[in-house]
Amino acid sequence: MLERRQCLLGATIKAPAAKSRVFLIGASLQTGILTGSQIAGGTGKQSSTATGSIVVTPEVTYGPHGKKVRVWPPAVTFDERSQTLTANLSGCLTNLDSTTGLPVVSCTEPETIGLILSTLSAHSFNFLAENVGSGVYTVKLNIGATATATSSSIAAKSQVGVGVGIVGIENCVRALRDSPASRVAPCCHAAS
């Protein structure tokens, strides 16, 4: 099992003095998951399972002590896959004997089934950091990659990866109106 969490993308942004300010954080990533499983016959029912996922968790901190700012949503799954292959194979072949014409059962070579599945995707999602004041903020995208594989037979494998990515931050003024759906006004300045 592989489980790794590291910051791959980040930026620093300075917010001017203003009330009701938010950061609109755009995260774009190219991600890939490879899963493969193989089973062999001759020993009853068998299965192989491989899973993989990539989860992005944004983090916004302020000041020299790294005070955390609330970000919504707190995490987004960019990719997730679970693959299971099962079979119940006998591992035996039946052929006719050329001299007698009777069936001959041979169990020397096990039957096998294999499956490989690979996906490469590109994703984008926007996060919102609320109630930021003036000052310098650090924005990080913590990217967690998890891969697991189990097999009651020959093999199972799982690999996950993250390719190119970008983080964009817009400093916006939040407008307080009657409707909660109209809480963000047009953004004024973009920085990354």
Secondary structure, 3 states (H helix, E strand, C coil): CEEEEEEEEEEEEEECCCCCEEEEEEEEEEEEEEEEEEEECCCEEEEEEEEEEEEEEEEEEECCCCEEECEECCCEEEEEEEEEEEEEECCCEEEECCCCCCEEEECCCCCEEEEEEEEEEEEEEEEEEEEECCEEEEEEEEEEEEEEEEECCCEEEEEEEEEEEEEEEEEEEECCCCCHHHCEEEEEEEEC
